[in-house]
Amino acid sequence: MSIRFQADNDLNSLIVRATLRFEPAIDFRTAHSAGLDGLPDGAVLERAAQEGRILVTHDKRTMPGHMASLVRRGLTSPGVLVVIPQYVALARVAETLVLIWADNRPGDWINVIAKVPF
């Protein structure tokens, strides 16, 4: 299985576009295209997990708690990548996401929350 990404509602949409500009083959859905508009963060994380997608977010404040709750319930997440600071250079974020995708080791990200860019 290859790495696929899911943007949450708060992720700057330019990050998705920049990533796809670097590598059009990446499966990276926006929150809107996935029908996540208006869903609470915990539900967004759970939906991404059900669909086998790493969630990409700016939410460093509440997402770790949602991830902990998901794991406590015995569920597994393909991972969460937190883009901080929120106004970091788009190219750096896109390049990092492309590297994660190209490395294609989804098992390395299970139940992990990591800061992007590295």
C-alpha positions in Angstrom: 0.0 0.0 0.0 1.4 3.4 -0.9 1.2 6.5 1.3 -1.9 8.7 0.8 -2.6 12.0 2.5 -5.7 13.7 3.8 -5.8 17.4 4.5 -7.9 18.5 7.4 -10.2 21.5 7.4 -7.6 23.9 8.7 -4.7 23.0 6.4 -3.7 25.8 4.1 -4.9 24.5 0.7 -1.8 25.9 -1.0 0.1 23.1 0.7 -1.9 20.5 -1.1 -1.5 22.3 -4.5 2.3 22.8 -4.0 2.7 19.2 -3.1 0.8 18.0 -6.1 2.8 20.5 -8.3 6.0 18.8 -7.2 4.5 15.3 -7.6 1.2 14.9 -9.4 1.0 11.2 -8.7 0.5 11.7 -4.9 -3.0 10.9 -3.6 -3.6 14.0 -1.5 -7.2 14.9 -0.8 -8.5 18.2 0.5 -11.0 18.2 3.3 -13.6 19.6 0.9 -13.2 16.8 -1.7 -13.4 14.2 1.1 -16.6 15.7 2.5 -15.0 16.6 5.8 -16.2 20.2 5.9 -17.7 21.0 9.3 -16.7 17.7 11.0 -15.0 17.9 14.4 -11.3 17.2 14.5 -11.7 13.8 16.1 -14.1 12.6 13.4 -11.7 13.9 10.7 -8.9 11.9 12.2 -11.0 8.8 12.5 -12.2 9.1 8.8 -8.6 9.5 7.6 -7.7 6.4 9.7 -10.6 4.4 8.2 -9.4 5.3 4.7 -5.8 4.6 5.4 -4.6 8.2 4.9 -2.0 10.1 6.9 -3.7 13.3 8.2 -2.0 16.5 7.4 -2.9 19.4 9.7 -1.8 22.6 11.4 -3.5 21.6 14.6 -0.8 21.0 17.2 -3.1 21.9 20.1 -5.9 19.3 19.9 -4.8 16.7 17.4 -2.4 14.8 19.8 -5.3 14.4 22.2 -7.6 13.0 19.4 -4.8 10.6 18.4 -4.4 9.4 22.0 -8.2 8.9 22.2 -8.2 6.9 18.9 -5.4 4.6 20.1 -7.0 4.1 23.5 -10.1 2.8 21.8 -8.0 0.2 20.0 -8.0 1.9 16.6 -4.9 2.5 14.5 -4.0 5.7 12.6 -1.8 5.8 9.6 -0.3 8.9 11.2 -0.6 12.6 11.6 1.8 15.2 10.1 1.5 18.6 11.8 2.7 21.5 9.7 4.2 24.1 12.0 4.7 26.9 12.0 1.5 27.5 10.0 3.2 30.1 7.7 6.3 28.1 6.9 7.5 28.2 3.3 5.2 26.1 1.1 8.1 24.6 -0.9 9.7 23.2 2.3 6.4 21.5 3.4 5.7 20.2 -0.1 9.2 18.8 -0.5 9.0 17.0 2.9 5.6 15.5 2.0 7.0 14.3 -1.4 10.0 12.7 0.4 7.6 10.9 2.9 5.5 9.7 -0.1 8.5 8.6 -2.2 10.1 6.7 0.7 6.8 4.8 0.8 7.1 3.2 4.2 3.6 3.6 5.6 4.4 1.3 8.5 6.8 3.9 9.9 4.0 6.4 10.5 1.4 4.2 12.2 0.1 6.0 15.3 2.9 8.6 15.0 2.5 12.4 15.2 5.4 14.2 13.5 6.2 17.8 12.8 6.6 18.9 9.2 8.9 20.1 7.8 11.6 18.1 9.4 
